[in-house]
Amino acid sequence: MREPVGRLDDLARAPGPGDRVAIRNDRGAALTYDELDRLVNGCAAHLRRLAPAPGSTVAVASVLDPAFAVAYYGVLRAGHVVMPLIPLLREDALAHQLAAARVSVLFAPAELAARVAAIGDRLPLLRTVLDLAGDEVRSPLTDFTPEPVPSGGLACVQFTSGTTGLPRGIRQTHRNLAVNAAQTVRAHQLHEGSVTLNHLPTYHPMHLNSALHAGATQVLCTDPDPIASVELAGRVGATRYYGLPVRLTRLAADPRLAGTSLRTVEAINSGGSALAVPVTRALSHHFGIPVLQGYGLAETSPMTHCDQPDRPKPGSCGPLVADTECRIVDLETGKVLPPGERGEIQVRGPQLMPGYLDEPDGAALDAEGWFATGDVGYTDDDGYLFVVDRLKDVFKCDNWLVAPSELEAVLRRHPAVADCVVLDYPEPFSGAVAVALVVPRTGAGGDPADVSAVATDVNRDLPYYQWIRHVQAVPAIPRSPSGKVPRRQLRDEIRGRLTLEDLAPGAAPGAA
């Protein structure tokens, strides 16, 4: 297997024959490895003229297009720091991220450039906005001398999803990202003959870096229709299919699924948030291949765990990737817990960030280099990780730990429930109780199901401290582009609407 590169933009140089296709999309655009490398040189040369001093932060809109790869590596080859920017963000989030990272140059498609121009008065450091479809990313150059950067030098600023507060900027080094690309290649069993299909709303550097590290071909599916992505996978001979839980869930529920197949795909990989076990099993059964999920955070560049195709465990994030450590610690004492016991997930490894923006290196780590993820989970006897919930989302009812994600899994099995989210609601005697927002399933006649009896039905099989005390029907559950639910926002909204009188009576505190 190819060793980790010393600097991340070296991934744009082919590990084998340069005439192989590196990246293509479903609209006909394609780049060989040699073409990609020459375009990266041209982009870097243009940036060198715009910003001659190395170390500037340049944002690149993460559109699902080969142009993103050219600009991403071009920024790095010019000696600058790249900041992937999700083009779906609203204006306040755009302003926050561009200002916090001190971005001076932005590559953006026309629509995003217009929205950024409207908030230009909030971005005094932003000097130049370049067209992502312009000559800056389409002018090849054979020779270019890269700006020297150490492997531990800063390569990227990646922002967290921000579902529980303002997104934080995470500093990632060339070594962090290069090592994780190699770890991902090994965990996903990629090689030069692999063809990876990305059915994602935006381009994630993890998929870009790992495929190029392997010398594979990546195919970008921009059509949001899940069946179109399956058909494209068949036409291009994809060997790996990458999707988000929200899209895979739609695929599993699509009535057209019965007429589809994935003849060449060896595994489906899901990431970004938890994939429901029934969806995992349904897709695995239909296609006859494993459906796998991994675990990681932007702070870990991003992956630390990945389920294994030869021994998958539905609901698990799998064992550790290479050269990585994990431990589960008690939420109150910090004591390391044995397999099977739930606590906070902590990780350590070479892909771990040096720190957040405007924070000294190592400030987010403990004295032994462990990073506290803020997620709650456990490992089994085989070392497979099961993530229960976010630490900020779990709550206590009568001192019992309640994980909303577990209750959501139960609710989704109810025939009247199409989608749901469970939130905690303050209760003076128990501390907090569970309430649910539910999207009713539509029947054959087009009418939504009655959800009034859902709580009574599911509570029969739950211990009293997990009882759902209120169900409210909603038309849809909002989610971020990566499929994450803005729980804090929904929690604030429902607390503004409900009163204690709206809650169904619960068992007396301490009841069995």
N, C-alpha and C positions, 0 to 999 in steps of 0.2 A: 504494500500500500504506500502511496505517496506520503512522504514525511511532511509535517506542517511547514508551510512556507515561512520565511523570515519576516516578510512584509505582506500585507493582505492583498495588495494590488498585483502581486505576482501570480495570484490565482487566475488572472486574465491571460496568462501565458500557458499554452497547452502543455500538459504533461506528456502528450503523445503527438500524433500527426495533427498539424494545425489546420488541415482542410476539413476536419469534422465539424458538424454543426454544434455550436455551444448553446445557443438560445434561439428559439423561434416562438412566434405566437400564432393564434388562430386567425390572424388577418393577413398572413403571408410574409411578414417581416422575419428575417432570419440572419444570424451572424455566425460565421465559422470562428474557431478560436483565433486564427490569424487575423481575421477582420476585427474581432473584438479587441485584440491587443493593439492594433494600429489605431483604432478609434479612441481607445483609452489614452494613447500617446498624444493624439491630436487634442483631446479635451484637456489633458494636463498642460500642454503647451499654452493653450488659450488661457487657462486659469493662472498660469505662471505670469502671463503678461498683465492680467487683471489684478492679481494679488501676489506681488513678487516675494513678500516676506512669508516664510513658511509658518504654519500653525494657525491660519485663519479657519474659522468654522464656516463650511459651505453646506447649505441644506439642499437635499435632492428629494423632490416629490416621488413617493414610492409607487408610481403607477406601474401596472402590470405590462411592461413593455421592455424590449431589449435596451432602449435608450436609458432606462434607469441604471442598468449594469454599467454602461459606458460612463455615465456621469459619476456613479458611485466609486468606481475604481480610478477614474480620472482625477477626482478630488484627492484621493490618497496618493496617487503617483506624483501629483504636484507638490506633495509635502503638507497638505492641509488635513483638516479633520472633517469627516463627513457626518451629516445629521440627516438620517432618513425622516421624511416628513409625510405623514398620512394625509393625502389630499382631501379626504372626506371631513376633516376637522372643521368646526365652525370658527368664526372670526376670533372670539376670545381665546380659544385654545391655540389657534395659530399665532396670535400675538404673544401669548405666554411662552410658547416653546421657542419661537424665533428670537425673542428678547432674552430669555434665560440663557440660551446657548450663545448669545452674542453673534448671531449669524450676519455675515457681511455680503454673501452672495447666495442667491437662490436659483436653482433650476426648477422650473415649474411649467406645466401645460398652461395654455392661454386662460382657461377658466379660473384656475387657481391664482395665476398671476394677477388677474383683475380683482379677485377678492383680497389679495394681499395689498394691492395698490390702495384699496379703500381704507385700510388701516395703517397706511404708511406713516402717519403722524405718530404712531405708537412704536415705530421701529426706526429710531434715528441711526442705528448702526448698519442697517441694511442698505448697501450702496448700489447693488446691481441685481436685477432679476433677468435671468436668461431663459430663453424658450427651450424646453426639454426636447422639442422636435426641431431645433434650429441647428445651424452649422457648428455650434460649439460641441455638439455630440455626434456630428456626421462628417467631420473632416479628418480623414486618416493621416497618420504620420508614421513613417517607418522607424525613424530614430528619435529617441528622446532620452535625456539623462535624468533619471528620477532624483528627486530631492532625497538625500539620505535620511532615514529614520531608524531608530533602534526598535527591536522587536517589542520592547516594553513601552514604546512611545504611544501616545494617544492616537487612536485611529478614528473613533466614532463616538458620538453622543446619541444615545438611544433613550427615548422617553418612555416611562411606564404608561400603562393604560389609563391611570387616573380615575378608576371607578370609585375610589373611596377618598378622593381629594385631588388637589392639583397634581398633574403628572410631574414626576421628578426626573431630571436629566441624569443619565447614568453614563459614566466614562468607561469606555471599552478600549483596550489596547490592541495593537496588531497581534500580539501573542494570544490574548484572550480569544479573539475571533478566529485566528488561524488554528489554534488548538481545538476549538469547538467544532470547526469545520471537519477536522480529521476525526474527532470523536463521533460526529454525526454520520460520516461516511461509513465508519466501522459499525455503528449501531444499526444503521439502515441497510447495510450490506450493499452499498453502491460501488460501481466500478465503471470502466470506460464504456462498457456495453449498455449501461443503464440509460433508460429514457424516463425522466421524471415529469409527471404532469402536475402543474400547480393550478388547482381550482380555488383561487383565493381572490378577495376583492382588491388587495394591494400586494406589492412585491415585498416579501420579507427577506432580509439579508441572510438569514439562516439557510433558506432553500437555495439562494444564489451561491453562497460561499461553499456549501457542501457539494452541490452538483459540479461546480467547476473544480473543486479539489479532487473529485473522483475522475474528472475528465469525461463526465457524462453529458448527455444532451437534455436540456430542460425545455419543456413545452408549456407556454403560458396560455391558459384558457380564460379569456376575458368575458365569455358569455356566462351570466349568472345562472342560467338554466342547468340544473344538475344532470339532466338526461343528455344535454348537449355535451357536457364534459365527459360523460361516459362514452359517448359516441366518438368524440375526438380521441380519447385514450385508445380506442380500438383502431382508429385510422393511422395513428402515429406509432403504434406498437409500444405503448407506454409499459414500463415494468414497475413503476411506483406511482401511486396516485395520492396526492396531498390535498386535504380539504379541512375546513373548519367544522366544528360540531354542528353549528346552526345549518350549514349547507348539507352535511351528511344526514342530519335529521330530516331535512326536506326530501333528500334523495330516497331515504328509507320509506317515507310516507307517500311518495309519488306513485300514482296508479299506473304509470308507464314503466315502472321498474321491472315488472314481470317480463317485458320484452327485451331486456338488455342483458349484456354479458361483458365481462372483462377477460378476454382470452389470454392476453399477454401480461396483465398486471399480477405481480406476485404478492403485493400487500397494499392495503390502504392505510395511510398514516394520518392521524388527527392530532391537532394541537391547538393551543390558545385558551381552551377551557375544557371542562370535563365533558366527555361524550357518554351519554346515557347507555347503560348496559343493554337494554332492549334494542337500541339502535345498532350497537356493536354486533349483537348476535344476529339481528335480522339481515344486515348487509353481509356479514360473514357467511351466513347460510345461503343467501341468494347467489353470491358470486363464487363461493367455494374457496375463499382466500381469507387470511387473517386480517382483522381490522384492529390496528394498534394505536395506542396513544402514548405520548411521552410527557415529561414534566420538566419545567424549567422556568426561568424568569429572565427579564432583561438583564438583571444583575449577574446572571450566570452565562450570558452571551450566546444562546439562552439555555441549552439543554443540559440536564444532569441525569435523567433517567429515560429509558425507552423500553417499551414492551417488546418481547422477542417473537419473531415470526414462527420459530420452530417450537415455541412453548408459550403461547399467549395466555393471558389471564384477563378475561373481560372485567372492566372496572379498575384494572391496575395500570399504573404508569410504567411498570416493568422494573428491572434492576438498574443499577448504576451504569453510566457510560464509563469508558476507560479513564483511569487515573483520577477518579472522583470519589469522595467520601460523603456519607450521609449518616446522621444520627437523629433520633427522636428524643426530645427532652420534655420533662414534666412542665406544664404551663405555669406552675407557681414556684416550684423549687429549682427548676433547671436540671434536675437529675436525669441522667441518661436512662431511657426506658428500654426494656427488652422487646423482642418481636411480639406483635399483637396488641401492645398497649398504645393508646393514642396520646399524642403530644405535639409540640411544635416541631416542624421539619427544619433541620439545620444542615447546611452543605459546605463542602470545602473542596477546592480543586483549582487547577491552573486556568480555567475559564472564568473564574470569579473576578468581578470588576475590582479596580483599585479603589473606587469610591464614587460618590455622587458629585454633581457639579457644586462648586463653591464649598467643598468639604475636603479636609486633608485625607491623603491616602490611608486606608485602613481604619478610618473612623467608624465605618459601619460594621466592622468585624470585632469579634472578641479577641482576647489576648492570644488564643491559639489559632486564630485565623478562620473561625467558623462564622458563617453568615446565617442569621436567623431570618427565615423566609417569610414569616407571618402566616404560613399555612399550617393547618392541623392535619395530621395523618398518622399512618402506622405502616410498619413493614411486616411481611409474613416471614415464615421460617426460611424461605428461599431468597429473601432479600428484595422481593418485589414491593414497590411502594404503592400504597393506596392513600390518595388525598381525600380527606373528609370535607374540609371547608377552609375558608379564610379565617384567621384568628379574629379579625375584626367582625366577622359575620356570625361566628358561633356565639351562643349566649347560654346563660344558666337559668334553668327553671327549678326552683327548690334545690339549688346547688348541683343539679344534674346538668351535664354538658349536652346541649342540643345543637346539632348541625343542620342548618336549613337545607343543604344539598341532599341529605339523606331523606328528608321529608318530601322534597321535590321529586325524588325518584319514586317514592311510594305514590304520590299524587298522579304522576304521569301514567301509572298503570290503571288508573280508574277510567272506565269507558266514557265518562262525560268530560274528561280533561284533555285538551289538545296541548296546552303549554301552561306553565305556572312559575311562580316564584314565591318562596316563603320568607317572611320577615319577622323580626322580633318586635313585640309591642310591650311597653312597660306595664307591669301589674304589681300593685303595692304589696301583695302577700307573697307571691312567688318570685318576684324580681322581673321576670319577663315571660311572655307566652308567645306561641307561634300563631301567626295569621298568614293567610295566603291570598295572592292575586291569581286568578285562574282564567285562562282563555277557554271558553266552552267549545267542545268538539261539535262540529256541524253534522247533522244527520243527513240521511238520503234526501229528505224533503227540503234541505237547505236551512232548516231552523236550528238555532243553537241549543245544545242540551241544557237541561235544568241542573245547575250546580248547587242547589240549596241543600241537598242531602250528602254532598261529597264529604264534608268533615265528619259527619256521623258514620259514614261507610268506612273511611280509612282509619278513624280513631279506634275502631274495634280491634285492630291488629297492632296498635301502638301502646307503649307504656304511657302512663298518664302524663308524665312530664313532657312528652312529645306531642300531646294532643293539639290539634289545630283548632283554635277557638273562634275563628272567623274566616269565612271565605267570601271573597268579593269578585264578581265577574268583570273582566276587562276585555277590550277588543284585541289587545296585543301586549306582549311583554317587550319593552324597549331593550335593545342590545347595542353594544358598540360594534364597530366593524369587525372585531375579532370574536364577537359572540358573547362578550361579557355583559352581565346585567348591572346597571348602575344602582346597586342596592342602597347606598346611602341616600340617594335622591328619592327612591321609592319609599324608603323607610320614613323619611321626613314627610313625604306627601300623605302617606297613610296615617301617620300619627296626627296630621292636621285634620283628617276627615273622621277618624274613629273616636269613640269615647269608650270608657269602660263598660257602659251599658250595652254596647254593641257586641261584646264578647259573650259567647256561650258559656254557661256555668262550667267550671272545671272541678276536678276532684279536690278534696281538701289537701292542703300542704302535708307532705309526708305520706300520702296514700300509696299503697303498693300497686 
